[in-house]
Amino acid sequence: RSITSLVQSGQPFPTFLKIDVEGAEGLVLEGAAPFLSDAMRRNALPTMIVSVHNEPLYLRCLELLKALGYRVLGSNRLSDFLGRADKWVGDPDLLAVPRQRHHELSRMRSIPWFTAGPEL
């Protein structure tokens, strides 16, 4: 089921999403656009971790997340992969924090996986 159909059936808006779909992360974010637009209007966007599987997908996900007002942190190893298609292994993560919780970024920086990662 889609996130949109779950919310439409009465489930509460999630506060956190983990997306790890082996190369379809851009499609998932695009498919979730109705849900995410509604959540943005309600000031209820979830925090997300998105595993990215190659540089074009990373760039697409970053574009989609920033358009919604997310601030994005890359995992510690993300910079090791950028610009090096032959070294893209281990599926680095993006931590996307919605506008209404930007003040929590410093606390989220304390998560070991994101301590040294770039803010994008």
Disulfide bonds with the S-S distance in Angstrom:
none
